[in-house]
């Protein structure tokens, strides 16, 4: 599980909740969480700010992935 997903769930947010705050689709949030789509640097910064985690964990989730 990626840090983004773990943190989102720990904060009690759904993908739809996060997407609404970020101004993107729930599908895109899902894709970024699963690693099937990369977040732009701008989106990574926004996600990091909302979730309170380092941008690196969004941009390079494979380095921090916890199965």
N, C-alpha and C positions, 0 to 999 in steps of 0.2 A: 504494500500500500504506500502510495506517495505521501510525502509530508503535507502536500496541499489537501489531499483527501482526509488524512488523519486529523488535521487541524480544523478543517471545515466541519467534520462530523463532531469533533470535540466541542466546537462552539455552538452546536445545535442548528447549523445552517444546512438547508438542502441545496442541491445544485441550482435549483430555480431561484432560491433566495440570493445566492451569490451572483448569479447571472443578472438579476435585477439590479443589484447594487453596482455591478460593473458595467451595465449597459450592453451586455452581449447575450447570446442565446444560451439556454441550458445545455444544448447539444455541444456548443463550443467549450463550455466549462467541463463537460464530461470528457471530451476529446483531450483537453489539456491534462486533466487528471489522469487519464489512462495512458498518456504519452503518445497518442496517435496523431496529435497536432501540437505544434509548438506555440507557446505564447509569444507574442511580440514583446520586445523589451518594455514597451509602454504598458501593455496588459500585465506583464509579470510584476512590474512595479506596483500597479494598482491592486493586484491580488495580494501581494506581499503586505501592502499597507493595510488592507482590510483584514487579513488573517493574522498579521503580526508575526510573519516569518520572513527569513532572508530571501531576497529575489533569487539567489542561486538555487534555492530549493524548488523554485518554479521553473527556472530556465534549464536546470540540469537535474531533473528528478531521479534519473538512473543512479546518480551518485549517492542519493539519500534514501533510496527505496527500501522499505521494510516489508518483506513478504509476510 
